[in-house]
C-alpha cells in the first residue's frame, strides 16, 4: 500500500517536471526568436544610421564648398 502511494507520488512529480520542462523549452525558443528579431532590427538601424551619417557628411561638404565659393 505504501509503495503504491510512493510510486503514484513519484509519477506525479515526474509529470510535473516534464510539464515544467516543456514550458521552459517553449519559453527558451521564444526568447531565441525574439533575440534574432532584435539583432536583425539592430542591423537595420545601424544601416540607416550609416546612411544618415553619409548624407549629413555630404551636405556639410556641399555647404563648405558653397561657403568657400561665396567668399
PyMOL commands that place a pseudoatom at each C-alpha (Angstrom):
pseudoatom trace, name=CA, resn=UNK, resi=1, chain=A, elem=C, hetatm=0, pos=[0.000, 0.000, 0.000]
pseudoatom trace, name=CA, resn=UNK, resi=2, chain=A, elem=C, hetatm=0, pos=[2.698, 2.488, 0.962]
pseudoatom trace, name=CA, resn=UNK, resi=3, chain=A, elem=C, hetatm=0, pos=[4.746, 1.515, -2.074]
pseudoatom trace, name=CA, resn=UNK, resi=4, chain=A, elem=C, hetatm=0, pos=[1.781, 2.252, -4.378]
pseudoatom trace, name=CA, resn=UNK, resi=5, chain=A, elem=C, hetatm=0, pos=[1.367, 5.694, -2.820]
pseudoatom trace, name=CA, resn=UNK, resi=6, chain=A, elem=C, hetatm=0, pos=[5.066, 6.413, -3.164]
pseudoatom trace, name=CA, resn=UNK, resi=7, chain=A, elem=C, hetatm=0, pos=[5.014, 5.347, -6.801]
pseudoatom trace, name=CA, resn=UNK, resi=8, chain=A, elem=C, hetatm=0, pos=[1.939, 7.487, -7.520]
pseudoatom trace, name=CA, resn=UNK, resi=9, chain=A, elem=C, hetatm=0, pos=[3.591, 10.460, -5.808]
pseudoatom trace, name=CA, resn=UNK, resi=10, chain=A, elem=C, hetatm=0, pos=[6.786, 9.904, -7.772]
pseudoatom trace, name=CA, resn=UNK, resi=11, chain=A, elem=C, hetatm=0, pos=[4.804, 9.623, -11.004]
pseudoatom trace, name=CA, resn=UNK, resi=12, chain=A, elem=C, hetatm=0, pos=[3.019, 12.869, -10.204]
pseudoatom trace, name=CA, resn=UNK, resi=13, chain=A, elem=C, hetatm=0, pos=[6.347, 14.623, -9.555]
pseudoatom trace, name=CA, resn=UNK, resi=14, chain=A, elem=C, hetatm=0, pos=[7.830, 13.283, -12.782]
pseudoatom trace, name=CA, resn=UNK, resi=15, chain=A, elem=C, hetatm=0, pos=[4.812, 14.508, -14.766]
pseudoatom trace, name=CA, resn=UNK, resi=16, chain=A, elem=C, hetatm=0, pos=[5.135, 17.935, -13.126]
pseudoatom trace, name=CA, resn=UNK, resi=17, chain=A, elem=C, hetatm=0, pos=[8.822, 18.052, -14.061]
pseudoatom trace, name=CA, resn=UNK, resi=18, chain=A, elem=C, hetatm=0, pos=[8.051, 17.076, -17.644]
pseudoatom trace, name=CA, resn=UNK, resi=19, chain=A, elem=C, hetatm=0, pos=[5.384, 19.802, -17.853]
pseudoatom trace, name=CA, resn=UNK, resi=20, chain=A, elem=C, hetatm=0, pos=[7.816, 22.369, -16.435]
pseudoatom trace, name=CA, resn=UNK, resi=21, chain=A, elem=C, hetatm=0, pos=[10.490, 21.234, -18.874]
pseudoatom trace, name=CA, resn=UNK, resi=22, chain=A, elem=C, hetatm=0, pos=[8.101, 21.742, -21.818]
pseudoatom trace, name=CA, resn=UNK, resi=23, chain=A, elem=C, hetatm=0, pos=[7.171, 25.214, -20.555]
pseudoatom trace, name=CA, resn=UNK, resi=24, chain=A, elem=C, hetatm=0, pos=[10.817, 26.208, -20.203]
pseudoatom trace, name=CA, resn=UNK, resi=25, chain=A, elem=C, hetatm=0, pos=[11.660, 24.775, -23.610]
pseudoatom trace, name=CA, resn=UNK, resi=26, chain=A, elem=C, hetatm=0, pos=[8.881, 26.825, -25.237]
pseudoatom trace, name=CA, resn=UNK, resi=27, chain=A, elem=C, hetatm=0, pos=[9.923, 29.933, -23.336]
pseudoatom trace, name=CA, resn=UNK, resi=28, chain=A, elem=C, hetatm=0, pos=[13.541, 29.460, -24.368]
pseudoatom trace, name=CA, resn=UNK, resi=29, chain=A, elem=C, hetatm=0, pos=[12.540, 29.089, -28.008]
pseudoatom trace, name=CA, resn=UNK, resi=30, chain=A, elem=C, hetatm=0, pos=[10.503, 32.310, -27.825]
pseudoatom trace, name=CA, resn=UNK, resi=31, chain=A, elem=C, hetatm=0, pos=[13.466, 34.127, -26.286]
pseudoatom trace, name=CA, resn=UNK, resi=32, chain=A, elem=C, hetatm=0, pos=[15.766, 32.920, -29.057]
pseudoatom trace, name=CA, resn=UNK, resi=33, chain=A, elem=C, hetatm=0, pos=[13.267, 34.049, -31.701]
pseudoatom trace, name=CA, resn=UNK, resi=34, chain=A, elem=C, hetatm=0, pos=[12.946, 37.424, -30.017]
pseudoatom trace, name=CA, resn=UNK, resi=35, chain=A, elem=C, hetatm=0, pos=[16.721, 37.758, -29.845]
pseudoatom trace, name=CA, resn=UNK, resi=36, chain=A, elem=C, hetatm=0, pos=[17.016, 37.009, -33.559]
pseudoatom trace, name=CA, resn=UNK, resi=37, chain=A, elem=C, hetatm=0, pos=[14.453, 39.705, -34.377]
pseudoatom trace, name=CA, resn=UNK, resi=38, chain=A, elem=C, hetatm=0, pos=[16.196, 42.246, -32.146]
pseudoatom trace, name=CA, resn=UNK, resi=39, chain=A, elem=C, hetatm=0, pos=[19.579, 41.523, -33.718]
pseudoatom trace, name=CA, resn=UNK, resi=40, chain=A, elem=C, hetatm=0, pos=[18.092, 41.967, -37.191]
pseudoatom trace, name=CA, resn=UNK, resi=41, chain=A, elem=C, hetatm=0, pos=[16.373, 45.199, -36.154]
pseudoatom trace, name=CA, resn=UNK, resi=42, chain=A, elem=C, hetatm=0, pos=[19.677, 46.477, -34.752]
pseudoatom trace, name=CA, resn=UNK, resi=43, chain=A, elem=C, hetatm=0, pos=[21.415, 45.678, -38.047]
pseudoatom trace, name=CA, resn=UNK, resi=44, chain=A, elem=C, hetatm=0, pos=[18.771, 47.601, -39.991]
pseudoatom trace, name=CA, resn=UNK, resi=45, chain=A, elem=C, hetatm=0, pos=[19.015, 50.576, -37.635]
pseudoatom trace, name=CA, resn=UNK, resi=46, chain=A, elem=C, hetatm=0, pos=[22.809, 50.626, -37.958]
pseudoatom trace, name=CA, resn=UNK, resi=47, chain=A, elem=C, hetatm=0, pos=[22.474, 50.610, -41.750]
pseudoatom trace, name=CA, resn=UNK, resi=48, chain=A, elem=C, hetatm=0, pos=[20.045, 53.532, -41.568]
pseudoatom trace, name=CA, resn=UNK, resi=49, chain=A, elem=C, hetatm=0, pos=[22.387, 55.362, -39.205]
pseudoatom trace, name=CA, resn=UNK, resi=50, chain=A, elem=C, hetatm=0, pos=[25.349, 54.868, -41.537]
pseudoatom trace, name=CA, resn=UNK, resi=51, chain=A, elem=C, hetatm=0, pos=[23.289, 56.158, -44.461]
pseudoatom trace, name=CA, resn=UNK, resi=52, chain=A, elem=C, hetatm=0, pos=[22.182, 59.198, -42.459]
pseudoatom trace, name=CA, resn=UNK, resi=53, chain=A, elem=C, hetatm=0, pos=[25.770, 59.944, -41.393]
pseudoatom trace, name=CA, resn=UNK, resi=54, chain=A, elem=C, hetatm=0, pos=[26.909, 59.691, -45.001]
pseudoatom trace, name=CA, resn=UNK, resi=55, chain=A, elem=C, hetatm=0, pos=[24.159, 62.057, -46.152]
pseudoatom trace, name=CA, resn=UNK, resi=56, chain=A, elem=C, hetatm=0, pos=[24.986, 64.568, -43.401]
pseudoatom trace, name=CA, resn=UNK, resi=57, chain=A, elem=C, hetatm=0, pos=[28.681, 64.445, -44.242]
pseudoatom trace, name=CA, resn=UNK, resi=58, chain=A, elem=C, hetatm=0, pos=[27.818, 65.022, -47.899]
pseudoatom trace, name=CA, resn=UNK, resi=59, chain=A, elem=C, hetatm=0, pos=[25.613, 68.000, -47.033]
pseudoatom trace, name=CA, resn=UNK, resi=60, chain=A, elem=C, hetatm=0, pos=[28.294, 69.503, -44.785]
pseudoatom trace, name=CA, resn=UNK, resi=61, chain=A, elem=C, hetatm=0, pos=[30.830, 69.115, -47.583]
pseudoatom trace, name=CA, resn=UNK, resi=62, chain=A, elem=C, hetatm=0, pos=[28.482, 70.831, -50.056]
pseudoatom trace, name=CA, resn=UNK, resi=63, chain=A, elem=C, hetatm=0, pos=[27.831, 73.654, -47.593]
pseudoatom trace, name=CA, resn=UNK, resi=64, chain=A, elem=C, hetatm=0, pos=[31.575, 74.155, -47.105]
pseudoatom trace, name=CA, resn=UNK, resi=65, chain=A, elem=C, hetatm=0, pos=[32.042, 74.268, -50.893]
pseudoatom trace, name=CA, resn=UNK, resi=66, chain=A, elem=C, hetatm=0, pos=[29.266, 76.830, -51.213]
pseudoatom trace, name=CA, resn=UNK, resi=67, chain=A, elem=C, hetatm=0, pos=[30.737, 78.866, -48.358]
pseudoatom trace, name=CA, resn=UNK, resi=68, chain=A, elem=C, hetatm=0, pos=[34.239, 78.873, -49.912]
pseudoatom trace, name=CA, resn=UNK, resi=69, chain=A, elem=C, hetatm=0, pos=[32.900, 79.827, -53.339]
pseudoatom trace, name=CA, resn=UNK, resi=70, chain=A, elem=C, hetatm=0, pos=[30.997, 82.812, -51.876]
pseudoatom trace, name=CA, resn=UNK, resi=71, chain=A, elem=C, hetatm=0, pos=[33.992, 84.253, -50.017]
for i in range(1, 71): cmd.bond("trace and resi %d" % i, "trace and resi %d" % (i + 1))
show_as sticks, trace
zoom trace
